[in-house]
């Protein structure tokens, strides 16, 4: 389909799906890598701020490493002082300790502060881009219509927040770990010296033996963590999904509380909620199973690390090769080197969560980018799809239009029609014949089928469904949606409400509320009619938009449309015979049920 040019009033934007080359330019699945999610922010318009904050954080981390070296040296001096009972050195060493601790506290506070700032700025940038991609060109509608993925709301809120903070934290921690490792490997190498062992009567010198011991110790623990914890990635991914499904189910209960109460459906909803929670419980037991194994490894590894360096260094200490202070430095350096080598072990839980989050975002990104491609290659569009063109004419026409279901099954055949400005069309037919689907096709939301639609390029079109969307906010914002509330004056809004018999709400424009719950179905349809009177479209499509009204109010609204929108074309989908009096043309829609020919 061709894409409609952007109109001056943004609410008349409509969704068009290309069926030619644009779909072919989308990135394939294998292009959505973790790096493709990370890179864009660092080369975006915010790159100067982002890199400036990152450099500042790295500088703080490097300073922390330098202070750790100073603490290691102080540790040796302090224990030597205790061993030698050198009282005169005590005040100086405590002063050095106080200065180092003060510097460490300041660096810790500002390092964390800058990390939070950078993490949130990254999340803010990602959220803006994902919202643009999800809401842009109505990808959100196609994703829900075709059920391409679950819980996009969670992926935009929780997953983006986790991705930004976790990626930043893991990357900076790894960088700091590498710098710490290089620094303390040098210290440990020089402090511990070489170890000479005799094998078969031949002396073998192992230079920096404590470094090799620390490396082997950490690599052994890392291998155990990897083997035992690898299944946690998929399990954590599943946990995020079932948690989101459970939360969404509870939101559905809250949003439809009145309908559920009328049906006395508490028992059913409780059972459904328990079923959703059962999935959480079952998956959580799997999480617990593997976490228990990892906890054994971590606990054993961490406790052994406290005494292991002393055991390894004790023989040389007992021979007088170094002092108590040097022994403490060796223990501290060994612990630091071992922790650095053990970054994978210590960060394994975070890595598992990060990988699961990345997988969910990669899937979401693929779905958003491929929504056009999926639509163009679905069974219903193999024959060509419904082509919507915008032409420089003042009428809307259809030619050879047939509607189909997404699986390719034919729904209905629509006779060729021409809708002129000021004309009134009534669309009739049995339930399930495709009347609402025809409205979707005219709006560019339904590509499944065949034929073409030519629409006036400069015409303002407005589609009113049976249940109109009511945003949470002020009544004026709900009335003027999707235009902003300041597009119309209060007097214009009050007058539109009054003529639609909503006088009781005329003085409540500034009141905020959940209007889908506050207004009855009939009041919501009258408010939608008031929207029409404000926006004054050139083409008005009403899909059972007065079904909740009594005959008097329904007639009132159609008289208002006729009087106040004399040049507008009105197309109504309705079952009531009484509406025939307000329309000059009739379009009967019958379901065919035959498959679309390939």
HELIX and SHEET records of a PDB file:
HELIX    1   1 UNK A   10  UNK A   12  5                                   3    
HELIX    2   2 UNK A   21  UNK A   24  1                                   4    
HELIX    3   3 UNK A   29  UNK A   31  5                                   3    
HELIX    4   4 UNK A   34  UNK A   42  1                                   9    
HELIX    5   5 UNK A   47  UNK A   84  1                                  38    
HELIX    6   6 UNK A   87  UNK A   89  5                                   3    
HELIX    7   7 UNK A   90  UNK A  135  1                                  46    
HELIX    8   8 UNK A  136  UNK A  138  5                                   3    
HELIX    9   9 UNK A  139  UNK A  145  1                                   7    
HELIX   10  10 UNK A  152  UNK A  154  1                                   3    
HELIX   11  11 UNK A  155  UNK A  159  3                                   5    
HELIX   12  12 UNK A  160  UNK A  192  1                                  33    
HELIX   13  13 UNK A  209  UNK A  229  1                                  21    
HELIX   14  14 UNK A  232  UNK A  255  1                                  24    
HELIX   15  15 UNK A  257  UNK A  263  1                                   7    
HELIX   16  16 UNK A  266  UNK A  318  1                                  53    
HELIX   17  17 UNK A  324  UNK A  341  1                                  18    
HELIX   18  18 UNK A  343  UNK A  346  1                                   4    
HELIX   19  19 UNK A  348  UNK A  376  1                                  29    
HELIX   20  20 UNK A  379  UNK A  381  5                                   3    
HELIX   21  21 UNK A  435  UNK A  442  1                                   8    
HELIX   22  22 UNK A  475  UNK A  480  1                                   6    
HELIX   23  23 UNK A  485  UNK A  487  5                                   3    
HELIX   24  24 UNK A  490  UNK A  499  1                                  10    
HELIX   25  25 UNK A  503  UNK A  505  5                                   3    
HELIX   26  26 UNK A  515  UNK A  518  1                                   4    
HELIX   27  27 UNK A  521  UNK A  535  1                                  15    
HELIX   28  28 UNK A  551  UNK A  564  1                                  14    
HELIX   29  29 UNK A  577  UNK A  582  5                                   6    
SHEET    1   A 2 UNK A 195  UNK A 199  0                                        
SHEET    2   A 2 UNK A 202  UNK A 206 -1                                        
SHEET    1   B 4 UNK A 387  UNK A 391  0                                        
SHEET    2   B 4 UNK A 449  UNK A 456  1                                        
SHEET    3   B 4 UNK A 395  UNK A 404 -1                                        
SHEET    4   B 4 UNK A 410  UNK A 413 -1                                        
SHEET    1   C 4 UNK A 387  UNK A 391  0                                        
SHEET    2   C 4 UNK A 449  UNK A 456  1                                        
SHEET    3   C 4 UNK A 395  UNK A 404 -1                                        
SHEET    4   C 4 UNK A 418  UNK A 420 -1                                        
SHEET    1   D 5 UNK A 461  UNK A 464  0                                        
SHEET    2   D 5 UNK A 539  UNK A 543  1                                        
SHEET    3   D 5 UNK A 569  UNK A 573  1                                        
SHEET    4   D 5 UNK A 424  UNK A 428  1                                        
SHEET    5   D 5 UNK A 585  UNK A 588  1                                        
SHEET    1   E 2 UNK A 473  UNK A 474  0                                        
SHEET    2   E 2 UNK A 512  UNK A 513 -1                                        
END                                                                             
